[in-house]
Amino acid sequence: MDVVLEMVKSKDPKETRLSYLEATIRLSSVTQTLGRVNDILELTDGVPNSNRSKDLVGGSAKKKRRTMIRQSPYKRVVVLALDEALTPTLDGFFASGASSFKAKAVVPTDSAPNWGSVLHGVLPEKHGLKNGDVEAGTPYDENSPYPSVYKLLAQSSKDIKLASYVAWEPINTGIIELSVKADLYAPLTHENAFWRWWLRFKHYSLKDSIYDYTVISRLLDYIRNPENEDVKLLLVHLTDVDEHGHGHGYGSQTYLNQIEIMDAHVAKILEAINEAGWKDDTLVIMTTDHGGVERGHGGSSDQEVNVFLAIRGAGIEPNSRIEGDVTNMDCAALILKALGMEIPEWFDAKLPVINSLSW
């Protein structure tokens, strides 16, 4: 399961602000579960994924410094990236805002291409991110015409506070630019040698991934620390659900049991946000990077491509729908819009249409 949490805050303390929790949890079997509600909720901006590249205006990112737009109603953004499943916490989250179960992942349905599109706002053929490269430690090209939302935000203000707490370290080392100053955490890069050995042993030998427990422990401390109240973008990524899909099969009982554990992790994140006083000025975005078939993914089948997208925050009516076609990549546009930034002309990501919200 992958979870991504991103938060954005406006500079003016008098403004009405909204944070984004962007959590992406990849649940491969979720596409089957969510298929039953496919006709209930819909997502998007009305532009099919296959036509995204045709809508570009200009081929490269502008070099000039981008300034924050003070009129933004949101203080921070939190993005939850999830896999497919209906659970108590997720069910409550879906009902509390706008959602769609007809969102699409980008192809190929692997982690690097999809997290790359979520954070860079362009299709995989443009950002060029691949699992093998980022897992080998290859950093993202600092001169790429398609910088991440992290780099765009960092260029807008030298003092902006950004954070990324992930279970899969290549997000921090190969998808987000190394030049970006941010509070970063990943178990296999920040824990001591014994704990790193134990995490790998549990994952590869016992097929019982427990990376998420460590991420959640460190994350809760981060959110509860008053010094981090001004964080603008916080990405939280969880991976154990997906790892159990690879180890035991997407849709297996072990996989479904891990989804219940993931749901409890998300409950702790949302509770910490409430306790920290962030709820009223935080926009929370939840999506997934892909589904799965048997013990893998990467193709273009419905089980791999069908995902969901949901958001909760100020001005969004409960039980609202995200209209039209949408992709998980559109999170990039949501993040920048919520933080008062202009959406670049070169973005393939589009702003979803929500029937209860006027952007």
PyMOL commands that set and color helices and strands:
alter all, ss='L'
color gray80, all
select helices_A, chain A and resi 30-37+49-55+88-96+111-120+124-127+131-135+149-156+170-175+187-190+193-205+211-224+226-228+240-248+253-275+279-281+302-305+328-338
alter helices_A, ss='H'
color red, helices_A
select strands_A, chain A and resi 22-24+76-81+98-104+162-166+183-185+233-237+282-287+306-312+320-323+353-354
alter strands_A, ss='S'
color yellow, strands_A
deselect
rebuild
show_as cartoon
